[in-house]
Amino acid sequence: MFRHQGKSRTLKHNLRIATILSFVAGIVNVTGFLEFKQLTTNVTGHFALFMNDVANFEFWKGTIYFLYIISFLLGSFVSSFLIEKFKENRKLNVYVFPTLIECFILLLIAVVSNYGELKYPDIIVCSLLFAMGLQNSFVTKISNAIVRTTHLTGLFTDLGIELSQLFFPKFHPNREKIKSTIKLRIYIICFFFIGGIIGGYLYSRLDLKLNTLIFGAIILLISLFYDDLRYKLIRTNRKFKQRKKTTHNNG
C-alpha cells in the first residue's frame, strides 16, 4: 500500500490505501464529534463559522475556528515537508514518518484522556485536525492526487461528474478508466461511513470514549508495515524454495 509510489501504483494499491485511511478518518470524525461536538477531519464547517464570527465583529470568538483551520493546514505542510525532505533516499519509505506521527497523536490523546478530565478540549481538536491534515497530505502525494480520505464533499462532486460521463461515451470513450475511478470513490465513501458507524459503536455502546482512537492507530500501524512484512515473507519463501531445490539437486 505504502511501498509502491508514482507510476508503479495501480488501482489495487489505491483501493487498499483508500479503504484503510478512509476507515480511520471515519473513526476519528465520529469520535471527535461525539466528544467535542466539532468536526475533526475537515475544515469546511469551521471556515464558515469563522467567517460568521468575523462578519459579526466577534473576532476573538472566531479565533478558535481559525486555529482549527491552521492546524489542518500545518498538518498538511509538515507531512509534505517530511516527504520532500527524505524522498531522495530511495531505500527509505518516506510515508512512514507522517503516518507514525498520526499514530502517535491518536494514541497520545487516548492515553491522556484516561488520566482525568481534559481541561483544554480545543487543543485536542486542533491535534486531531493536525493528524487528519497529515493523512490527507500524504495520501494525496502517494496516489498522485487520486485519493482523498478525510472529507467527502469533493468525492461526491467527482462521483457525480464521473457518473454523468458514463451517459456520453462519444465524448468519454475511456469507460473502463471512469468505472475504476467511480469504484475507488465508492470504496472511500463506504469505508468512511463504516468507520464512522464502528467508531460510534465503540465510543457510545462500549463506552470507550476517546480510547476509540486507539483502534484507528492500530489499523494505521498494521497497514504501514503490511507491505514490508509481506515482502519479507515472500523473500523468505523464495530463499527457502531455492535452498530446498539446491539441496534436492545436490542429493
C-alpha positions in Angstrom: 0.0 0.0 0.0 2.7 2.5 1.0 5.6 0.9 -0.8 4.5 1.5 -4.3 4.8 5.1 -5.5 4.4 7.1 -8.7 3.7 5.2 -11.9 4.2 1.8 -10.1 0.9 2.3 -8.3 -2.2 0.5 -9.6 -5.9 0.8 -8.9 -5.5 -2.1 -6.4 -2.9 -0.2 -4.4 -5.0 2.9 -4.3 -8.1 0.9 -3.3 -6.2 -0.7 -0.4 -4.8 2.6 1.0 -8.1 4.4 0.3 -10.2 1.9 2.3 -7.8 1.8 5.2 -7.3 5.6 5.6 -11.0 6.5 4.9 -12.0 3.9 7.6 -9.6 5.6 10.1 -10.9 9.0 9.1 -14.4 7.8 9.8 -13.4 6.7 13.2 -11.7 10.0 14.0 -14.5 12.0 12.6 -17.3 10.5 14.7 -15.1 10.2 17.9 -14.1 13.9 17.7 -17.7 15.0 17.0 -19.2 12.9 19.9 -16.6 14.0 22.4 -16.2 17.7 21.4 -19.2 18.4 19.1 -16.6 19.6 16.5 -15.7 18.3 13.1 -12.2 16.8 13.2 -11.4 15.6 9.7 -12.1 18.7 7.6 -12.3 22.5 7.9 -15.2 23.5 5.6 -17.6 24.0 8.5 -15.0 25.7 10.7 -14.3 28.2 7.9 -18.0 29.1 7.7 -18.2 29.6 11.4 -15.1 31.7 11.4 -16.4 34.0 8.7 -19.7 34.3 10.6 -17.9 35.5 13.7 -15.8 37.9 11.7 -18.9 39.3 10.0 -20.5 39.8 13.4 -17.3 41.5 14.6 -16.7 38.8 17.2 -13.0 38.4 16.2 -11.9 36.8 19.5 -14.7 34.2 19.4 -13.7 33.3 15.8 -10.1 32.8 16.7 -10.6 29.2 17.7 -12.1 28.3 14.3 -9.1 30.0 12.7 -6.8 27.8 14.8 -8.7 24.7 13.7 -8.1 25.7 10.1 -4.4 26.4 10.7 -4.0 23.1 12.5 -5.2 21.2 9.5 -3.0 23.3 7.2 0.0 22.8 9.4 -0.5 19.0 9.4 -0.6 19.0 5.6 2.5 21.2 5.5 4.5 19.0 7.9 3.5 15.8 6.1 4.5 17.2 2.7 7.7 18.8 4.1 8.9 15.4 5.5 8.1 13.6 2.3 10.0 16.1 0.2 12.9 16.1 2.7 13.5 12.4 2.6 12.3 11.4 -0.9 15.9 11.4 -2.3 16.6 8.4 -0.1 15.2 5.6 -2.2 15.8 3.0 0.5 13.5 4.8 2.8 9.7 4.7 2.8 9.1 8.5 3.1 5.5 7.9 4.1 6.5 6.2 7.3 7.2 9.5 9.2 3.8 11.2 8.7 1.9 8.0 9.4 3.8 7.4 12.6 3.2 11.0 13.8 -0.5 10.5 13.1 -0.5 7.2 15.1 1.4 8.9 17.9 -1.2 11.8 18.1 -4.1 9.4 18.2 -2.5 7.2 20.9 -1.4 10.2 23.0 -4.9 11.7 23.0 -6.4 8.3 24.0 -3.9 7.8 26.8 -4.2 11.4 28.2 -8.0 11.1 28.3 -7.7 8.3 30.8 -5.9 10.5 33.4 -8.7 12.9 34.4 -10.8 15.5 32.7 -9.5 17.2 29.6 -9.1 20.8 30.6 -8.3 22.1 27.1 -10.5 20.3 24.6 -9.7 22.8 21.8 -6.1 21.6 21.9 -7.3 18.1 21.3 -9.5 19.2 18.4 -6.5 21.0 16.9 -4.4 17.9 17.4 -7.0 15.7 15.6 -7.2 18.2 12.7 -3.4 18.3 12.5 -3.4 14.5 12.3 -6.0 14.5 9.5 -4.0 17.2 7.7 -1.0 14.8 7.8 -3.1 12.0 6.5 -4.8 13.8 3.7 -1.5 15.2 2.5 0.5 12.0 2.3 -2.3 10.0 0.7 -2.7 12.8 -1.8 1.0 12.6 -2.7 1.3 8.8 -2.7 -1.7 8.4 -5.0 -0.8 11.4 -7.3 -3.9 13.3 -6.1 -6.2 10.5 -6.9 -7.2 9.6 -3.4 -8.7 11.9 -0.7 -9.8 10.3 2.6 -10.7 12.9 5.2 -13.7 14.7 3.7 -16.5 13.7 1.3 -17.6 16.9 -0.4 -15.1 16.7 -3.3 -15.6 13.0 -3.6 -19.4 13.3 -4.1 -18.8 16.1 -6.6 -16.3 14.0 -8.6 -18.5 10.9 -8.3 -21.5 12.9 -9.8 -19.3 14.1 -12.7 -18.0 10.7 -13.5 -21.4 9.0 -13.3 -22.7 11.6 -15.8 -19.8 10.9 -18.1 -20.9 7.2 -18.5 -24.0 8.5 -20.4 -21.9 10.2 -23.0 -19.5 7.5 -24.4 -18.9 9.6 -27.5 -17.2 12.3 -25.5 -15.7 10.0 -22.9 -14.7 6.8 -24.6 -12.3 5.5 -21.8 -15.2 4.0 -19.9 -13.0 1.4 -18.1 -10.9 4.2 -16.5 -14.0 6.1 -15.5 -15.6 3.0 -14.0 -12.4 2.2 -12.0 -12.3 5.8 -10.6 -16.0 5.5 -9.7 -15.2 2.3 -7.9 -12.4 3.9 -6.0 -14.7 6.8 -4.8 -17.5 4.5 -3.8 -15.0 2.5 -1.7 -13.8 5.6 0.1 -17.3 6.8 0.8 -18.4 3.4 2.1 -15.4 2.8 4.3 -15.6 6.3 5.7 -19.2 5.5 6.6 -18.4 2.1 8.1 -15.5 3.6 10.1 -18.0 6.2 11.5 -20.5 3.5 12.4 -17.9 1.3 14.1 -16.3 4.3 15.8 -19.7 5.5 17.1 -20.4 2.0 18.4 -17.1 1.8 20.2 -17.5 5.3 21.6 -21.1 5.1 22.8 -22.1 1.4 23.2 -18.8 0.1 24.6 -18.2 3.4 26.3 -14.6 3.6 25.1 -14.8 7.4 24.6 -11.5 8.7 23.2 -9.9 5.3 23.6 -11.7 4.6 20.3 -8.8 6.4 18.6 -6.5 3.5 19.7 -8.2 1.3 17.1 -7.5 3.9 14.4 -3.9 4.0 15.4 -3.5 0.2 15.4 -5.1 -0.1 11.9 -2.7 2.5 10.6 0.4 0.7 12.1 -0.7 -2.6 10.7 -1.3 -1.1 7.2 2.0 0.8 7.4 4.1 -2.3 7.9 1.9 -4.7 5.9 3.9 -4.3 2.7 7.3 -4.8 4.5 6.1 -7.9 6.3 4.6 -9.3 3.1 7.7 -8.5 1.2 9.9 -10.2 3.8 7.7 -13.3 3.8 7.8 -13.6 0.0 11.6 -13.2 0.0 12.0 -15.7 2.8 9.7 -18.2 1.0 11.7 -17.8 -2.2 15.0 -18.4 -0.4 13.6 -21.5 1.3 12.4 -22.9 -2.1 15.8 -22.1 -3.7 17.6 -23.8 -0.8 15.3 -26.8 -1.0 15.8 -27.0 -4.8 19.6 -26.8 -4.4 19.6 -29.5 -1.7 17.4 -31.7 -3.8 19.7 -31.3 -6.9 22.8 -32.0 -4.8 21.2 -35.1 -3.4 
